[in-house]
Amino acid sequence: EWVTTIERVEGAESLATGQALDLLVEASVKNGTAGTSPVLLLAERAVRHKEHHLGRDTLDTASSLHNLGIVRLHRGEFSSAVPPLERSLSIRTTALGRNDPVVADSLDALALSVIRLEQFDDAAEKLREAQSTREFRSDHSPLAHAGTLELMALRHRYTDSYSAAVPLIDRAL
């Protein structure tokens, strides 16, 4: 209803509508409904709005791309999740630098996608970068840091390195 109201007031193709779509997608991710077809359509539409109004290489567009990648990840479309996540990471890294927590968030999401694709070396590299940022900015978000540690443990689990996963899980806890 909220998006419909914004579309009516601001226009269906307005930037405000794109921003509302992003918020709706983020809410869907947080409440566990990100894997549905309607949410995928919202995420794709948000990217189109942001690219049209703000350009292809802005932080706002990167946020929409990140959301689209997360939705595809939740849908089990791991190969399809990688391109928007890589593009989001590239934009965020260029704009914010390597040591920004938002860049680490992108690295985590991309790492999970490549773990699911069984590209474990690529995942390890991304997780090392994310971990470095998390440790550099340890005061920023201990929960995000724990999430990175959990992904590192998941990678070890998938490569049958259970003994390497345990200390990471213990540290995350």
N, C-alpha and C positions, 0 to 999 in steps of 0.2 A: 504494500500500500504506500509506503513511504517513497519508494522509487517512482511509483506511478504519479504521486503528487508532485515530485520534483520534475518529472518529465512534462507534466501538464503546465507547471509554472515556468520552468526554465527552458523547456524544449527537449525532445527526445534525444537530440544529438548534442546537447550542451555538455560543457565540462562538468557542471554540477551533477549531471546525471552520471557521468563517468566516475566521479568521486563517490557518489552514492552506491554505484554498482560495486566498486572496490570494497566499501565498508560491508556491504551485504555478503560478498564473497568471503571476506575475512571472518565475519560472524559465522558463516557456514562451516569454515575450516575449524573454528573453535568449538562449534557445537556438534561436530562429527557428521555433518551432512555434505561435505565437500565433494564426495564422489558421485553425486547425482548429475544427470545430464543437464537439468536446468541451471545448476551452479556452473558447470563448464561453459554453457552459453553466456552466462553473466560475465564470467571471467574473460572470455574472448571479446565480448562487447566492450568491457572496461578498457582492455588494451587498445582497441580501435579508437575509442573516445580519446584516450590520453595521447596516442600517437597523432591523431588529427589536431587536437587543440594545443598540445604542448611540445610535440616533436618526438622523434624516435629515441633520443638519447638523454632524456631528463630523468631525474630521480623519481618523479611521480610515475613516469612510464615504467621505470624499473620496478617500482612497487607492484604495479599491475601485472607485469611479466612474472614477477616472483609469485604472485597469487595464482596466476595461470599454471605455472609449473607445479605448485603445491596441489592444486586441484587435480592435475593430471597424475601426480604421484599418488594421491588418494584413490584415484580410479584404477590404479595398477598399470597405467600407461607410462612406464618408466622411460622408454625411448623418446616418447613425445614430451616428457617433462624436461628432458635435458636442454633442448634449444632455448626455451624461454628462461630457464634458470641460468644458463651460461650467459645469455644476453643481459639479464638483470645483474649478474655478478660483474660483468665487464663495465656496465654503466656505473654501478655503485663504486667499484674499485677506482675508476677514473675520477669520479666526482669526490669521493670521500677518502681515498687512500686505503692501503692494506690493513691498517690497524683500527678500523671502525667496526663496532659491534654489528652493524647492519650488514657489512661485508661478510662477517663471520656467519651470520644467519643464512646468507646466500650460499656460502661454502657448505654449511651443514645440509641444507636442502639438496644441493647438487650431489654431495657425498652420498646421501641416502639413495638418490636415484641411481647412481653408478654402483652402489653396493647391490641394489636389487638387480642390476644388469650384470652382476658378477665381474665388474671391473675393479678389482680390489686394490690394485696398485694406484689407480687414479683416485679412488676414494681415500686411500691413506694419505696421499699428497694434500688433498683438499682438507682433510681433517687435521693434519699437522698445521696447516695455515690457520684454520679456525681456532685450534687449540692455542697457538701462539698469540693470536689476538685476544682470546678469552683470558689468558694469563697476563698479558700486557694490561688489559682493562678489567682486572679481577674485581674491582669495586663496582663495575657496571651492572652485572646480572649474574649472580651465582647460579640461578636456575638455568640460564642459557649455557653457562659453562658445564653444568651437570648434563645438559642435553648433548653437548659435543662429546663429553666423555662416554655417554651411553652409546652414541653412534660409533665411537672408536671401538667399544666393546662389541657392538653388533658386528662390525667388520671382522673382528677376531673370531667371533662365533661362526660366521659364515665360512671362514677359512680354517675351521677346526682347531683354532688356537685358544681353546677354552681357558687355559692357565694364564694367558695374557689378558683375557677379558675380565677375569675376577677382580684384579686390583683397580681396574678402571671403574667397574660398577661400584666397588667399595668406596672409591673416592667420590663418585657421583652422589652416592647416598650420604 
